[in-house]
Amino acid sequence: MEQTVVDLQEQRISVLDDLLEQVNVTSLLDSWGPEKVIQVYDPKIKMEGILVIDNTARGPGKGGFRISSGVTPTEVFKLARTMTWKCALADLPFGGAKGAINADAYSIDKIRFVKTFARAVSTFSPDQWVAAPDMNVGEKEIEAFVEEIGSMKAATGKPERLGGIPHELGTTGFGVGVSIESTLEVLSKTVTIQETLENLKVVIQGFGNVGSELTKYLANRGARIVGISDYWGAAYNPKGIDASKALKHAYACDEAHSIKGCKGATAIARDDVTYLNCDILVPAAISNVITGQNASKIKAKLVFEAANNPTTIIAEQTLFKRGVLVIPDCIVNAGGVIGSYVEYIGGSPDEAFAMIEAKISQNTRKVLKSAINSDTITLPRAMAMKIAQKRVSQAMHRRAGQEL
Ligand code: NAD
């Protein structure tokens, strides 16, 4: 096919944009942060690490670190900024931060890389950064990290024998369930949606930690889970998928164990699950799955963002115009970080679940009620951001006052 000059120019601009994204951190600066963007390198083992401490006005920056090839400072910054708002909204004494090691997790000695990364950023942790698990980082890597730093306060998500509250206990999925129930209670007073989960049709995209724990919660409340997907495919049953059968396919690591093989359900194409007839859609897998291109095909009345950034801005507005509400990630999936806070202060798993229930229920109600009662039509996310930004701004003013 013949390429026009405009096509070629666009390609060049996009290549330049990509390059800029990797190296240019000054374009990220705004009135909130980031306070520090640290890039570290160990030439001996070729370990490239990034740490972004976005804002510490409310406390040390909280956020996990991931091992992922091709990860850029911009990507780490966006994740750190999300943590700034999430911690403020949950009213935790934490700021926002995120770390990353740029490597293929399957072809490195992970523990050695993590220890090298820990040494390189040890000046900042635990005072300015409290780490946690993220992609390709589990409790073993976190144990290596805290040992190398020499402080148990340097990270959460530690093994239980070190006083940790592992994410595997299901804190995030539980919080998603609480947010769904609180939403139904508030909305049922103003729109035609029932107040309880009993028999409501739910679709879950992603069947790992969050998706499977949410399934347990919903099944206990009598919801009808009509569709579940994972990386390899999806299962569908309009009468409801049997949760105990589905859970045999949780955390599948290969196609043979995929949810698409779930007994008593029909296998359908992976992405078709998003367009099923249902009341509630829960994206619990990856980012940017509901976009301007496919938003008009969503049939759910409510979308709960269990994943981080699953809905693009355009998609959220398209859905809103059609009367479909998106309850944002900074409220819905905060169970993990609230559990981390309880670990940080030496609390127990029971205390973590109690705090998650109280905070997520309160935040969901507060944001929805203020969105409903506002003079102009407002997205729940805009309301959530307003609350979070006010809290961070107040903390920044307090800190500036102390520094005078
Ligand atoms: P996980 O790795 O345990 O599970 C991810 C699931 O998504 C897997 O079942 C995988 O097969 C599936 N998946 C991947 N690509 C898919 C696709 N294109 N379509 C459908 N399914 C796909 O991850 P998790 O811990 O359950 O996290 C899920 C999401 O929730 C992520 O976005 C994560 O950032 C977010 N989150 C997790 C936590 C937590 O505590 N685990 C906390 C906050 C946010």
Boltz pocket constraint, residues with backbone or C-beta under 6 A from the ligand:
constraints:
  - pocket:
      binder: B
      contacts: [[A, 167], [A, 172], [A, 205], [A, 206], [A, 207], [A, 208], [A, 209], [A, 210], [A, 211], [A, 229], [A, 230], [A, 231], [A, 232], [A, 233], [A, 251], [A, 252], [A, 270], [A, 284], [A, 285], [A, 286], [A, 287], [A, 306], [A, 307], [A, 308], [A, 333], [A, 334], [A, 336], [A, 337]]
      max_distance: 6.0
